[in-house]
């Protein structure tokens, strides 16, 4: 296998922050095993265009889900349960079965 960034790690990477991400390998009898961490985005490349609607900021940072702390030089989650409830209905969201498609 390879690098497997969490959602939060992917926010950091897209915002241009070098980030330590777990590296996984297939193993038996355990399906996968964390072997080590790898520093990704060493050059600090951003995925967000500076002339876009978020002015070069991560869309999730723009909506105050997280911030990069200049005090600790680390990411900080601001709205931990943001993805847990539907914004219109307030009902809890099950991401595993949230999409029902007919084939």
N, C-alpha and C positions, 0 to 999 in steps of 0.2 A: 504494500500500500504506500502511503506517503503522508504528506502534511494534511492535517484535518483541522482547519480553523473553526472555532466556534463562531456563532453569529457576532458576539461581542468582539472577538479577535478580528473578524473580517471588517467590522466598522473601523477599527483602529488602523488596519492595513490600508483600507480605502482612503482614509483621512491623511495618509502619508506618514504614519508612525511606524518605525521599526518595531516588530512584535515577535515575541517568542511563541511558537506554535508547536503543538505536539506532533511528533512523527510516529506513525503506527506501522506495525508489520503484522502479517498473518501468522498465526501460531496455532498449535494444537495442544491440548484440547480447548483452550480458550480461543474464541473466534478471532480476536485481535488483541494486540498487546502494545501499550505505549512503550517505545524504546528510548526515546530522547526528545529533546526540544531543539528546534532550529530557529534562528533569527531570520525572519523574512522581511522584505522591503527595507533592506539596509540603506538604500539610497533615498528613502523617503518620498517615493513617487506617489502622487495623489491620483485618485480615480475620478475626482470631481473637477469639472471645468471652472476656471476662475470667472468666466463670463456667463455662467449658467444661473439658474434661478436661486441657487443656494450660495452664490458668490464663492464657489470653491470649497464649501464646507460639506461634510458628510450629511446626507439628508436626515439621519437619525440624531446627529449632533445639532443640526439646525432646529429640530423639533424638541430639543432639550431632553432626549432620552439618556444622553451621556455627554461628558466633557473631558477634555484633557486638562488635568490640574497643573498649572504652572508652579504651584507650591511644591507638590510631591513629584512632578514630572512623570505622572502615571495616569491612566484612564480612570474615570469615576462614573459609575452607573447612577443616574439620577431618578429614573422611573423604572424600577426593577420589574414591575408587573404590567408594563405597557402592553405586551403581546398576550396577556392572559385573558383579557375580556374584550368583547366586540365593542368598538367605540360608539356605535349607535344604539345597540340593544342592552349593553352591559352584561350580556350572558357570557359565561366562561367558554373559551374557545378550545376545542380539542384539535390540535394541529395534525394529529395522526389521521383523523377522519374528516377534516374540515371540507374537503372537496369531494363531492359526490358527482360522479360522471356516469352517464349512460353510454354504453357501447353498442 
